[in-house]
Amino acid sequence: MKKDKKFRSISNMRECILFLRQENMTYRDLIASIPQPILIHQKKKILYANKLALDTLGVKSLEDIICRSIFDFISVDYNQVLMDRINEVYDDGDLDWHEIEIDRADGNKALVELACQIANISGDEVVITVFKDITARKEIEKSIKENKERFQSLFEYNPDSVFASDSDGRFISVNSASQKLTGYNEEELLKMSFEDLVLEDECKKVWGYYQKALNGEAQSFKCSILNKENQSLDLSVKVFPMKANNELVGVYGIAKDITEEKRMKDKIEYIANHDQLTRLPNRYYIYNYIEELISKAEIKNFSILFIDLDRFKLINDTLGHNTGDIFLQQVAKRLKSSVRKKDIVARLGGDEFIILMEEESKDVIKKVSQRIIDKISYPFMVGGNSIATSASIGISIYPDGGADLEDLLKHADIAMYEAKKRVGGNYKFYNSEIEKRYYNKIELENDLKKAIRNDELFMIYQPQFDLSTEKLTGIEALIRWEHPRKGMISPVEFIPIAEETGLIVPMGKWILRTVCEQNKRWQDAGFDPIRVAVNVSIRQLQEDDFVDSVKEVIEETSLEPEFLEIEITENIMRNVSDLNHKLIALKEIGVTVSIDDFGTGYSSLNIISDLPIDSIKIDKSFIDGLVTKAKKQVLAKTIINMGHNLNFSIIAEGIETREQLSFLRNNSCNIGQGYLFSKPVSAKEVEEYFLN
C-alpha cells in the first residue's frame, strides 16, 4: 500500500523514470499506478497502455491496442505534428505540452495535451507519452468566442466547401474547406470557375443547374471534380441565387465531399447485384435487366441461355462444399471466356447460370453454346481432384420463346431439362414439343408418387453364375414399374426422376424390404440359401439412418446378413470421408458390399484400395465389343487383374455371347450375368428354373 501511494504522488515524468530505475520495477507496474493516461511506445508501435489511456482512446482492452501504430489514434491533420514532437524528443528530450486531436476507437474525436520523454527500460529505448483530455475545456473556450464570430464561422469554418461565384460562374469567394477539398489555394481558385473543376463530360449538366440558380431557383445535384492532384472526387452540391440590391448577381453554393459515401453506396449496390462467390451478376440484377430490355420498344430480340451443370450435386456431396465452391468459381471464369464482352453471364444460384445475348441469330447462339459445352467438358482441377462435368443449356428467344420474364425463364428451363437427356453436354432451343415432353415428365413424377403407394412397383431378378462352373452363385434384384395406363415404364425413365425428387429414399426402403422378404421365403421353402444384390443410390446412403434401416430390415425379416449384398455405383465412392464409415458399419453387420458399373466413374485406385468392399462389377460398356475391340480387351484385363490383386471378386455384367464368356473365363473373371445365361425374371421363375 505504501508503494501504491508513492506511485500516485509522482507528477513529473522524469521522476517516473527515475523511480522506475530505483525501484527496479517493470514499466507496466509503474504506469498502471499513475493517475494519468500513459502510453509506452516506440516511434510508432504501441507497447503498453494503462487503463486511463485505454479509456481516453475509447479502447476496451489492452489486446485491442498492443502493436498498433500510435498514429491509428491521431487525426490525420495532426500526424506530422506528433511525429515532429517525437523527433524533437529524440533530439533534445523536450517535454513541452502540445495539443493533438485524436480519433477515438468509437468514432468520436477528442483534443488532448501530450508530452513525450525518451526512456531506456531493460535495454530498450522507448517513448513514454503522457496526455490529458482537454476536449471539454476547448468547448468552453469556443463558446466564449461564438457570438463574436458566428457569422464569419458559417462561411470560413464550415466543414463543407462554401463558395460564391459571379454570373459567369467564376469564384469570387471561397472558404478554407474549398481550398482543402480542391488542393488549390485561395488565389488560384479566385482565377477559376466551378466548371473548371468539373469533369469534362459533366460540364454541360452542371452549367444547366447554374443557369437555373441564376434564374432564381435553388438547385441540388451531384457531380465529380478533379482536384489539383488530378484525383476524382464526388460532390453533393447545393446552389442558391445570390442577390445584391434585389438583383441576381451570382450563385452561393455549398459542396460536400461524398466520395467515401458514394464508394460505400457503390459497394453496397455491387453486393446487391453480384454473386459473392463468383463475382458474376446475380439473379436480382439479370432479372431486372431482362425486364428493362422487354420494356424497351426498340429491342427486336434477345436470347436467354439457361445453363445447368450436370452431376454438380454429386460433386458437392462427394467432394464437399468448399471444393464445390472453388469448382463454381472456375466454371464462372470459363463461361466468361466463352462469350463476347457484350454478353452478360449471371449466376442464379447453385449450379445454375444465365447468359444473355442481345439481337443475335440462331447460328451465333449455336456457336456460343457449343463453345460453352466444349470448355466446360474439359476436366477441372480442384485441390488435387480432377472433376469431370458437362453443361446442359436451354435456350429461349424473345419474343417467340416468351413475351415476359416468367415465360422466358420457364421455357429456357424446360429446354435445359430436354438437353439434360443427352449425357455429356447438349443445348436445346425451346419449342412447343419440348414443353409437351416436359409436362409429361412432371406427370410421370406425380404418377411415380402414386405408384409407390399403390403397389405398382415390382421386383425381377437376374441370376449370377460362377464362370468356371456355370453354377448359380447369386442374384441381382431389379425394380420395374407397370403403369396402370401407360404399361411398363423403363427404369431409365423413372429412376432419374426418383433420384431428382428424393422419392428414391422411400422407394429404396421398399426395395430392400421386398428383396429380403423374398429371399427369406426362398430359404423357408427349402431352397439353398443364396446371396441377393440390391442397388443403393447415393441419396439413400446420405440418410443418417441408412445403416440402422438396413439392420432393422434384416432383423425383422430374419434374413442372415451374409445373404444380402449392397451394390453402390463407383461415383458414390468419391466421398470416402463421409461414406466410408457407413460401408464399414454394413460390413460389421455382415452384409456384402460391391461396386457397380466399375470403370464408368472417376474414383482413384487409392480410394478403391481403401474401401471395405468385396467385389467390383465390370460395366456392360466394357463387355460390349469385347471380342472385336483390342482396347476394350486391355481395359477388361486391367480391371480383372487389379481387382484380383486387391482381393476383390470380379463380376461381369451384360454377357451375351459365348465369345465374351470365353474371354472372361480365360482371364479369370469370377462371376458373370447377362442374357447368355438368363434375362431378368420373376421370383417364381427364379424358383422354377434356377433354385431347383
Buried (B, 14 or more C-beta within 10 A) or exposed (E): EEEEEEBEEBEEBEEBBEBBEEEEBEBBEBBBBBEBBBBBBBBBEBBBBBEBBBBBBBBEEBEEBEEBBBBEBBBEEBBEBBBEBBEBBEEEEEEEBBEBBBBBBEEEEBBBBBBBBBBEBEEEEBBBBBBBBBBEEBEEEEEEEEEEEEEEBEBEEBEBBBBBBBEEBBBEBBBBBBBBBBBBEEEBBEEBBBBBBBEEEBBEEBBEBBBBBBEEEEBEBBBBBBBEEEEEBBBBBBBBBBEEEEEBBBBBBBBBBBBEEBEEEEEEEEEEBBBEBBBBBBBEBBBEBBEEBBEEEEBEBBBBBBBBBBBBBBBBBBBBEEBBEBBBBBBBBBBBEBBEEEBBBBBBEEBBBBBBBBEBEEEEBEEBBBBBBEBBBEEBEBEEBEBBBBBBBBBBBBBEBBEEBEBBBBBBBBBBBBBBEEEEBBBBBBBEEBBEEBEEBEEBBEBBBEBBEEEBBEBBBBBBBEBEEEEBBBBBBBBBBEBEEEEEBEEEEBBBBBBBBEBBBBBBBBBBBBBBBBBBBBBEEEBEEBBBBBBBBBBBBBBEEBBEBBBBBBEEBEBEBEBBBBBBBBBBBBBBEBBBEBBEBBBEBEBBBBBBBBBBBBBBEEBBEEBBBBBBBBBBBBBBEBBEEEEBBEBBBEBBEBBBEEEBBBBBBBBBBEEBBEBBBEBBBBBBBBEBBBEBBEBEBBBEEBBE
